[in-house]
Amino acid sequence: MSDMIHSEGAMVAPSMVELGPLLERLLAGEFICAVSDESAFRRLEDEATRERLDAYLRPLNRRLATSDEGSVYFLAWRVLDEAAREQLSRQLAETVSSLLPLLEWLQLVQETLGRDGLASAGDVLKPADFSSRCEDNQGLRERLERLATDPFFGSQSEQLDAQIKQVFKRLREHGYLLQPHADRQYYVVTAKIDYLIDLVRFIRDEEHLPIDDQAPAGQESLL
C-alpha cells in the first residue's frame, strides 16, 4: 500500500503521477522534440515510459506517435472511429489551410539563406539575415510581403522588419520555432517541421489532395 497513491478513489502508480505533466502537454496537442524540451524528449525515448503512456492513453483512444525520423513525439488516434474521424477531419482542414504558407516559408528560407536543403531541427535562424537579404533583392522582398500578409501570418504592416517579426512570431506560436532568449533575436527550428513534411507527403502520396497544384512553382521539389 505504501508504494501506491490514492487519487479520487483510484490507485495510481507513482510513475504515472510523475508523468502527469508530460501527459497533459501531449493531450493539449504539444509536439515534443530535443529542441523544444530535451529532457522530456529523452524521457519519451525510453521504451518503458512509452509503454506506460500508451497503456494510460488506450482507453482514451489515443496513442503516442512520432515522425518518420523519430525526431518529434505527439499524440495520434488509436482507432479512427466516427468521433475520431470527425475531429481528425477538422484538424486536417485547419492544417491544410496553413500548409501552403508554411511550404512557401520553407522555400523562402532555402532561397534567402542560400541553403541546399530544407530547414531542419536545430537550425538557427536570425530575422536580421532575412531583412538584409530581402532589402537587396526585390523579388525576395515581394515574396516575403505576400507571405507575411497571408491570413496564416496576418501581418498588416508595410514595413519589412515588422513583417519579418510577425512571420517569426507566428512560427514560434505554432511550435515550428523556439526563441531561447526573449531579448535575443535568433530562433531555433524545432522537429515539428519534420511532422509537417511527413504530413504533406502523406497528403500528396496517399490522399492525393491538390497541394502541389496550388503551391507556387518549385515547392514540389522541396518534398
DAMO-V294159 format. One record per pair of residues at least 24 apart in sequence whose ideal C-beta (glycine too) atoms are under 6 Angstrom apart, sorted by the first residue. I is the first residue (numbers start at 1). GAP is how many residues later the second one is. D is the distance in Angstrom with one decimal. If there is no record, write none. Layout:
i:I gap:GAP d:D
i:I gap:GAP d:D
This chain:
i:15 gap:37 d:5.9
i:26 gap:49 d:5.0
i:31 gap:41 d:5.2
i:31 gap:43 d:4.8
i:31 gap:144 d:5.5
i:31 gap:161 d:4.3
i:32 gap:41 d:4.9
i:33 gap:38 d:5.7
i:33 gap:39 d:4.1
i:33 gap:157 d:5.4
i:33 gap:158 d:3.4
i:35 gap:86 d:5.5
i:35 gap:143 d:5.7
i:35 gap:153 d:5.5
i:35 gap:155 d:4.5
i:36 gap:142 d:5.8
i:36 gap:154 d:4.9
i:44 gap:29 d:4.7
i:67 gap:127 d:4.2
i:67 gap:128 d:5.1
i:67 gap:131 d:5.3
i:68 gap:130 d:5.4
i:69 gap:125 d:5.4
i:71 gap:50 d:5.7
i:71 gap:120 d:3.8
i:71 gap:123 d:4.9
i:72 gap:119 d:3.8
i:72 gap:120 d:5.8
i:72 gap:122 d:5.7
i:72 gap:123 d:5.5
i:98 gap:54 d:4.9
i:100 gap:115 d:5.9
i:101 gap:49 d:4.5
i:101 gap:51 d:4.4
i:103 gap:112 d:5.8
i:103 gap:116 d:4.8
i:104 gap:43 d:5.4
i:106 gap:116 d:5.9
i:107 gap:112 d:5.7
i:112 gap:28 d:5.7
i:119 gap:70 d:5.0
i:121 gap:68 d:5.7
i:121 gap:69 d:6.0
i:121 gap:70 d:3.9
i:123 gap:66 d:4.4
i:124 gap:62 d:5.7
i:124 gap:64 d:5.7
i:125 gap:62 d:5.0
i:126 gap:60 d:4.8
i:127 gap:37 d:4.8
i:127 gap:41 d:5.6
i:127 gap:58 d:5.6
i:130 gap:34 d:5.2
i:131 gap:30 d:5.7
i:131 gap:33 d:5.7
